[in-house]
Amino acid sequence: MAETTQDVASLIHFDDMVAKSLREPMPGYEGIAVYQAVLLLALSTGLEMSFIFTLKWKDLLSLGSENDAKVKDELSVRKYSIPLHPKVKQLLSQVYAVLGFPELDSLIIQRLHENPYVEFNRLPEFIMRTINSNNIKFLKMDEALIAKFNFDECSQVYFGRRVLKVSGYTNESCRALKQHFGFRSNQALFDFLGYGSKEEIVYWLHHINLDCDAPIVFEDKNFNDGFTKTGEPMHPFQKFTAFSKFLLTGKTYYSEMVTNSIYLLLWTSLYNGVRPSTLIRLKWKHILEVDKTNLTIGVCRLIAFESYTIAFGKELRDKLLYQFELYAEKEHPNMLETRENRYENKRIKYKYLPNLNSPIFFNNSGNPITQPSLSREIKKALQQMGFPHADKFTSKSTVIMYGRRVLEIKGNHKPTIQKLKEHFNFRSTEQLFDFLYLDYTKNKKEIELIFKEGKMRKNMFEEILYDI
């Protein structure tokens, strides 16, 4: 087997390992269940694995009134408490059951001690390799590179980087991490996490999972609120979740390429907060990834377009690729492989490259949608799709829904508010909140959103798994 000199860290991804750790443990695979529990605890608490190995079930569970074991809300560590995320609690409860309800005084890894084949001096490495989509690549890894990698502290590094990814750099997040890891200076923290300085910490809006459960509810404002005296919609939008449900669960119009074109345009706009008037300038060359060696075409996960970063989720990528397939069959009948041989790893195989300079979004005549015709094309497509508020839909409806959704998830979070101001090109927070039809209070020092109900996530342990 050929060895690879690929960097070990490049094979380890926080989202991937957490998602695999959260899978319901299977009876008969008790060792893997223990691995899941250990790795999830390490990644969600920022504790080194060697410390997790010393935990007993009684540290995590308590006996209920009916003598049943319940997972505690907090883990007490070194004179302070770490909240356990609800998803972590659920997994621990499942693992405890799969292991046959061991004694509370026994170690979480007790079952591993019963396995003579477990190498405890390499246990952190094996746990991180096993609960990993890149396990096969690890088997090809140069052993010398693996030996240099600190798998025990790796979970702490990934925890810290994840906190800064979902929270951004703030004095509060930096102070919390320093206290958690026992560092006195910011530079010591940055060195541990692999940053040269705070300037290297980048917080992006597209990292926010818009489909997660939002803790905050704003005063309801929607299409149904009528019109102003000048005939404009009072509120030309509805809740993000309502419109995304319409798009994602409603009928799709693959047989009607023009209507489907608008459908994909609105979906892209809603999940990226970019106006349709900007997106209509997208061409296939902007979003397609061409592999000229293997003669395959796929849709990029992330692109830079004009002043925006645009992300395409998996389902949207699939639908865009199908739209391209229909376009290619119509405009270049012999360009693609036959249907029997057309697909490879969710990419399309081609014989020769078509014209990728064509627009993604177009009208009935096959021409690019222009700014003057955009509103008419959107309303017509929404009517065909059965959307009840097509006549009230405006060019800014999707971006308002996007901005409100981001703040439903993040609340009065200064890095997010700043990023939204940059994204929408507003100088002041008042301008941003007015554009998004959000209620707020204002005093000499700051401006804060008013919530109808709910509360912001109050610490980094609540933030870190919200979008997994």
N, C-alpha and C positions, 0 to 999 in steps of 0.2 A: 504494500500500500504506500503510495507516494506521500511524503510528508509535505505539509504546508507551513510557510513561515508567517501566515496571517496573524495579526495581533490578537491576543487572547481577548482583550477588552471589546474588540469589534464583534465578537461572537456572543456577547452578553447584553441583553436588552431588558430593561426594567419591565416594560409593558408585557413583553412576551412571557417572562418568568412569573410575573404576578398572575397573568391570565391562566397559565398552566397550573400554578399552585392552587388557584381557586376552583379547579375542576373537582366535581364530587368524587371523593376517594372510592376506590373499588374494593370490595371484599376479596380477599385472596392476594392482595397486593399491599400488605400492611407496611412493608418497608418503604414503598413509594409514598404511602400516605404520611409516614413520619417525615420523609423528605419534604413533602408539600408543606406540612405544618411548620417545620423549622425554617424553610426558605421564606415563607410568607411572613412569619414573625420577624425574621431578620430584616426583610425589605420594608416592612411597614412600621417598624419601631426604630430602625437605624442602630440596632445593637449588633455587635460582632457575633458570628455564629458560635464561637467557643463559649460565649455567655449563654446563648440559647440552649446549648447542650447541657447546662447545669440546672435548667429549670425543671421543676416537677409539676405534675398535673395540678397539685394543690395551689401552685402559684397562679394558675390560670382559671381554675374551677372552684366552685363552692357548692356545698350541698343545699338543695332547696328544701322547702317545708315537707315535701313528700319523699325526701331522701334521694332526689334526682340531682345529678350534677348539672350546674349551670355555669356558663362561661362568664367570668367577671367583666365588668366594664373597663377596668384598668389593670395594668401590670405595674406592681411596685418595684422600682429599681433604684438603687443608690439614693435613697431618701427622697425620691420624687416619683410621681405616678405618670405612666404613659397610657393614654386612652387607647383602647382596642377598637379598631374600626369594626362596624357591624358585619362586613364581609369576612373579616378575620375571625370574628366570633363564630360565625356560621360554619366556616371551614374547620375550626378547632372542634366544634361540637360533632361534626361528621367524622372527623378522624378518631375522636375518642370512642365513638360508637363502633367504627370499623375495627378498632383494636380490641374490642370486646370489653369496654369499660374497665380499664386497668385501675389498680389502687391509686388513690390520689397522692400517695406518698412516693410513687414511683416516678422515675425520670421520663420525660417525653420521649427520649431516644432509647428507653429501656429495651424495646423490641429489637433494636439494632445490635445491642450487646448479645442477644441470643443468636445472632447470625455470625458464624465463625469466619465468613468470607469478607466481612466489613473491615476495611483498613481505616482505623480511626485517625491515624495521622494524616490521612488525605480525605477525610470525610467532608469538609467544606467544599473541596473541589468536586467530589463525586455528586454531591447534592446539586451544586450549581450546573454541572454538566448534564445530569439526568433530567432535571426539570428545565429543559432548554430545547428550542426548535433546532439548534445547531449542533446537536449531540454528535451527529455523524462527522461533522467537520472537526469536532474536538478529537475524535479518534485518529484523525490525520495530522493533528497538531504536533509540532516538534516538542518533544518532552522537555527539552531545556527551557523553552519559552514558558511552558506550563509551570515548571518548577519555580520560575522567578515571580510568578503572579501570586499576589496575596488574596486568596479566595476568602479568608476569614474576615478581613476588613472590607472586602469588595462590597458587601451588602450595605455597609455604612456609607461608602462613597456614592453608591447609586441612590441611596436614600437622600443624601444631602443634595445631590445634583437634581433629583426629582423635585425636592421641595422648592428649589430655586426655579425650576422649570414651570411649576404650576403657581408659584407665588410671586415670582420676580424678585429682584434684589431690593429689599427694603431694610431699614435699620432693624425692624422687628424680626424679619426672617433671619437676618444675619445673627442677631443677638440670640435667638432661640437655638440656632445650630451651634453656635460657639458654646453655649451652656450645655447643650446635649452631648457634644463631643469633648468638652473639657479644654477648649482652646481659649486663650486670652486675647489674641490679636486676630484681626480680620485676615491678615496675610497668612497666618498659620492655618486658618480655615481654608483659604483659597488654595494653598499648597496641597492640603490633604485632599481636596476635591478635584485637583487638577486644573485650577484656574490661575492665570498669571496675575489677574486683578479683577475688580468688579466689572470693568468694561467688557470682559469676555463673557459675562453672564448675560445671555440674551433671552428676553421674555417675548413670546410671540402669541398673538391672538389665535392663530390657527392651531395652537396646541390645546386649546380649550375644546372639550368634547361637548358639543351643543345638544347632544341627545341624552346627557346624563340627568339625574334627578336634581332639579334646582332647589336650593333651600329657601329662596326668597320669592314672594308674590307681590307684584305691583297692582295698583288700582286698575281694574279691568277697563280697557278702552279698545274699541274694535269697530269694524265696518258697520255694525248695526246702529251706531250712534247718530246716524243721519248726516245732514249736510249743513254747511255754514250758509249765511245770508247770500254769499256770492256764488253758491252752487257747488263749492268744493266739499269733498268728504270731510266730515267733522274729524274723523280718525281714519285715515286711509290704510289701515292695517288691522290684523288680528293677532292673537297669540302665536308665537313661533311654533309651538307644539301643534296647534290646530292646523296651520297651513302646511307644515311638514308632514303631518298625518295625511292630509289631502293628497299631497304630491307622492308620498312614499307608498301609500296603501291603495290609492285610487287606480283607475284604469290607466294603462299606458297605450300610446297610439303609434306603435311601430309601423302599422300599415299606412299611417298618414305622416309622412316625414316632416312636413311643415309644422303641424301641431306638436309633434314629438320634439321638434327643434326648440320650440318655445318652452315646452315642458322641461327640457334639459337646461335651457337658459335660466329659467326661474329657480330651478333646483341649485344650480351653481351660484346664483346671486344670493339666495337665501342662506346658504351655508358658508359664504365668504364675505358677505356684507359689501359686495361690489355691485354698483348699479348696472342694470341691464344695458344701459346706453354705453357703458364701457365694454362690457362683455361681448357685444355684437361685433367688436373689432377682432375678436379671437379667430384665428385660422387653424386648420388642422396641424400645421407645422409647429404651432405654439404648444400644443398639448400632447402630441404623439411622440413616442420614444421608438426610434427605428433601430433595429439590430441588423446591420448590413451583412454581418457574418453568417447569422442563422436565418436571415430573410424573414424576420418576424416584426410585427408592429404591436405596440401596447400603448396604453394611456398613462402618462406620468402621474405620480402621486402628488407632486408639488411643482408649481411653475412660478416664475417671476414674470409678471406681465405689466408693462408700464410701471406704475408706482406701487403695484400690489403684489402680494404673495397669495396665490390661489391654490387651495388644496382640493383634491378630488378623492372622496371616500371610495371604498371598494365597490359598493353598489352603483354609484354614479360612474365610476370608471367602466364597469361592465356595460352600462347603458350607452355611454358615449362611444365605446368601441363598437357596439352593435349599430349605432347610428352611422359610424364611419363605414362599416361593412355595407350597409344599405347604399350609402353614397358611392362607394367604390364599385359595387355591382351595377349601379345605374350609369355612372359616368365612365367607368373603365371595366367593361364586362370581363375581360380576360386577365385582369391584373392579379386577382386572388387565386390561390390554389382551389381545387375542387372542394366541395363541402366535406367530403370524406377525409381529406387530408389538410383541412384548413386551420385547425387549432392546435396550439402547442403551448402548454403551461399558461392558459388563459390569454394567449396572444394569437394574433392572426398571421398566418403565413402568406407571403406574397410572392409573385413571380417577378414583377418589376414594380418600381415605385411610381405611384400616381402623382398627380399635381396636389401637393400638400398646401398650396397657397390659397386653396378655396376656403370660403367661410364655413364655420361650423353651423351658424344660425342663419336661416334664409327664409324668403317668402315664397308664395305660390309660384312665382315665375322662376324660382331657383336662384335669384339674385340676393346679394347681401341685404339684410334688413338695415334700413337707414334710420337716422334719428327721427325725421318727421313721421315715418310710418310705424315706429316702434310701438307706441301706445296702442294704436289700432290693431296691430298684429297680436299683441299680448291679450287684449280684451277679446278678440275673436277666438284665439286659441283657448282661453279660459272658458268661454261660453261653450265651445265644443267639448271641453273636458267636464262640463257640468258644474263649474264653480259658481256658487250662488251670488257672489259679490263682484263679478267681472266688471260691471260698469263703474265700480268705486275704486278699482285697482289703479295705482299710479306708478310712475317710474321709481318712486322712492319707497314703495310699500315693503319690498323684501328687505331692503337695508335697514329700515326702521325695526322690523321684526328681529333682524339679526342683532342689532345693537342692544335692544331691550333684552334679548335672550342672554347675551354675554353678561349683562349686569344682573340678571336674575340669578346667574350662577356665581358671579364674583362679588356683587354688592359694592359697598363703598371701598373698593380696593384701588388705591392710588395708581399703581403701575398699569392696571387695566384701563382705568379712566384716561390716563395719559396716552396709552396706545390707541384707544378709540378716538381721541381728539386728533391724533396724527393720522389715523386711518381715514377719518371723515373730513380732515383738513379744517378743524375748528381751533381757534385760538383759546377760547375760554370753556370752562366746564359748563357754564350757563348755556352757551350756544349748543353744546352737545346735548344736554338734558332737554332743552327746548325742542331740538330737532327730533328727539326720541319720544317726545310727549311724556316726559317723566316728571313727577312731582318732587320738589326738593326744598330744603331749608337753606337759608343763607345767613351767615354772620360775618364778622370782620375777618375771621381767620380761615374759614373753610366753607365749602358747600357740600351738603350730604343728601343722598337720596332718601326719600320717604317710602317705607315698605308698608304694604297693606298687612302682611303677616310674614312670619318666618324670621330667620336670623342668619347672619353670615357664619361661615365656618370659622371657628374661633382659634384653631391652632393647626400647626403643620401636620399633625397626625390625622386630623379630619380631612385635610385637603388632599393628602397624597394619593388616596385611592379612589377619589370621587368619580373619576372618569374611566375606570377599568371595567 
